[in-house]
Amino acid sequence: MTLTQAQSPPRPGASGRLVGKPIDRVDGGAKTSGAARYAAEYPYPGLAYAALVHSTVARGRITGIETAGAAAVPGVLAVITHENAPAMKPAPPMSVLNLSSLATGTRVNYLNTDEVHWNGQPVAVVVAETQDAALHAATLVRVTYEEFAATVGFTAEEPNAKPQKSDMLQSGSASKGDAEAALAAAPVSVDLRFTTPQHNHNAIEPHATTAVWDGDRLTVHEGTQNVAWVRDHLAARFGIPAGSIRVISPYVGGAFGGKTMVWAGTILTVLAARVTGRPVRMMLTREGVYRTVGGRTPSAQRVALGAGADGRLTSLIHTSVTQVGRVGGGPEQVTSQSRHLYDAGAILVRQSLVELDTLSNTIMRAPGESIGTFALEAAVDELAYKLDLDPIEFRMRNEPERNPIDGKRFAHRMLREAYALGAERFGWSARTPEPGSMRDGRWLVGMGVASAYHPSWQLPANVTVRLSADGTVLVRCGFHEMGMGGATAQAQIAADALGVPFEAVRVEYGDSVLPTGPGAGGSGQTASVAASLLTACEKLKRSMLALARRSSGSPLRGRRLNGLRARDGGLWTEPGPGETYAAILARAGRPHLEVAVGSDTRVGAMVGQARFMAKFLRDRRRWMKAACGAQFCEVRVDPDTGEVRVSRWVGAFDVGTVINAKTAAAQLRGGIVMGIGMALSEETLVDPRNGRIMNPGLGEYHVPVHADIPPIDVCYLGDPDPTMPLGLIGVGEVGITGVAAAIANAVHHATGRRVRDLPITLDKLL
Amino acid sequence: MVDVQLRVNGTIETLDLRPRVSLLDALREHLGLTGTKKGCDQGACGACTVLVDGERINSCLTLAVQYTGRSITTIEGVAGGGEPHPLQTAFIRNDGFQCGYCTSGQICSAIGMLAEHAAGAPSAVTEHLASRAELTDVEIRERMSGNLCRCGAYNGIADAIGEVAAAAAVQEVTETGAVRRGSAAGAARQATTAEAAR
């Protein structure tokens, strides 16, 4: 079991409000010493290694597969292909009534078919005694194909896009009034096309799996954002009960959405272990990650805005085309923010899809809003210039009181305050609006702003909390840690709720044997776990008081919980007597007291899911909940080479209560860094002839490096959202939104050039 | 198969390896030293950075057989005498990581980088190549650009390194009153490696 921190008994007087403090991460020692074990780092006797062979055609049928050369490599244990692989069950049908069915990466039943559905699909797995033998042998497998016509070019297929259907979770279109007519009648307007390329997550840890069968029981070490989904999906594919599978994932080396679905590598490692009867480890090559794990869809977007001379928006139109794979993937909420950001008289949003013979697209940090805010916020800047208005002033004139698309109330919205705070910290008033008017030596200087926006989510979380006689607290919940600092934040919350010191709390997570937690996604994990954890702590204090009241010797006899304060490791009247939890347990002769919120029994899970859906739909009818913010950036552009450098950044956010000032700021900064990459360098290049990714590596897909990232000033308003647990709004995704637009707007301010096609590489500025 | 003798974190290790085994795989898969990470296996991310005789290298781009008799330090060996290396504690204090996967490489790279700087090696952003560059934020970021962090913890990493470098500079001045000298040739060789990794 994962021990996330040293646990020590409470010291008197050591408790106090911990929520909000910049406490160091509890896993810092493990992560800085190399002791933290990731999925490919669990030793097993007899461990074998697997490597994938990828198809080289986009669509077709395997006509021949030559494995003798690979099998002859010393140390090779098996070459598994569609000709000899044991049968697996197909992926379960997707249903919103069974959320784990959404885990399917692609619908292909790998190595159970001779069909090829995308360029890079795994067509064989080599298992060998060593890593190098497996990788070498995989290069020796020869495959011949009957090739079929394939549709792989996003841009070519764009005219054939079909409108996205709405379902319980996602809405494909919405409107208010007649936006096209209002646009035509508007005295000032823009009508613009924006394009964004495919992006890949590029977590530094490649996807890795270690699979160990013991009879019909299976243990899987996997870097994942959802241990329960991996467990349930493997149970469905291998036809064994979910209860026979344990998925362990205490450390995940970055994910960003890319480790949410279950992809080929995971399934085929389990298959390879089944076939060889050995524990098998497979870490995908970097190229293998590109070939078998989906990325963010490319997009083509239209944003048209109309305004009166008074700077009030009369029309807002945002439409998008994105891609899905014929074997999987889903729509992106590209127009999400456009339903909520501006008080336009008429609004039209519509999302359309093309279906291609490519790998499924998948979620990647702020799916939808990251690229949607680029188009919307760049268009808003363009219209502000046409109106001769400061872009912040223009936004403030159109700041809504209620959710623009449907008139719902905002649960919390302080975008005005975020702009005011950010503008002051950034020094926006020093900006001269004329493009090209600011210089620093030979550099052209530009300043840009854009709004950040991301809806907040809350998912079901089952939690147990145990308080032991030595005063220590154990929180158990199968949530996930890929760098957000989840265990640290939840320990802070539990310590405050129970009135014990931070050091007394230990949090166990990242293991499917724990009470089922939320997946790490939608910026919802911290709030989801916190809600259940707070309920559990309340239950625990009630049980503790009930235990104390049974004894005539307790100073708490006859007391009610609402008259007591949890502090100093116990319950106390103010300012009078009370006693420690340890004393209560000792008197009762109990080693510990444990409470649970939520249940993982079959019925309990169904009840939990039904309750979640009911709350989700009820909440959605009542409120619009979201994080928002204002992104300010300064760029320098070399007038001769077109090189763009980001030189300053201020992000001011409305994210409700911040649980840990250090880790929350890190999340927001991390989003901004990824947004800088998206704006200036990141692009997955797909060969339009055959659908093959041409730059499947970090040497050719350029993520930001140290030199690209200036000090980033992140600040937040700290005002709690009254509808969220502790008032907290998730911070994982809002940071990336608005970033690319702020940079594009700053580049325009520096150069007078509008680049509406990401990334803004120097060739587009020359 | 070839016999390879490596001195890893002060211990002599003898391995019987296929000649194509990288130093990275030798450390991770044969010696169980999994603190050194594999991120790309192509020299592009720096997660596999270790120190060889004090110089930073990408262990994925080198064969284990090349390092027979050389002294290798991995993240597991950077702490001394039971005390963590100052960079390890500075990374925690300055939040110089999130997921932790690039962290071993960042720390080993920073140790190597500070030694290069102390030896007088310039970087691509050093204005006057003849004089020792002040280790500004810009210099640190340039010199660390071979180590990618996808979580975007760059600010914290640079702050942690800057803090340790500043403390070391103070100590250097008070203890010796002189600038420490190292092998300029070694530092230059190392700078080339860092460039190639980028």
Interface residues (C-beta under 8 A of the other chain):
Chain A: D24 R25 D27 G28 G29 A30 K31 T32 S33 G34 A35 A36 R37 Y38 A40 E41 P43 Y49 T130 Q131 D132 A133 H136 H201 N202 A203 I204 E205 P206 Y251 V252 G253 G254 A255 F256 M283 T285 R286 M482 G483 M484 G485 K662 T663 A665 A666 Q667 R669 G670 G671 I672 V673 M674 G697 L698 G699 V703 P704 V705 H706 A707 I709 P711 I712
Chain B: R18 R20 V21 S22 D25 R28 E29 G32 L33 T34 G35 T36 K37 K38 G39 C40 D41 Q42 G43 A44 C45 A47 T74 I75 E76 A79 P84 Q88 T89 F91 I92 R93 D95 F97 Q98 C99 G100 Y101 C102 T103 S104 I107 V125 D137 I140 R141 E142 M144 S145 G146 N147 L148 C149 R150 C151 G152 A153 Y154 N155 G156 I157 A158 R198
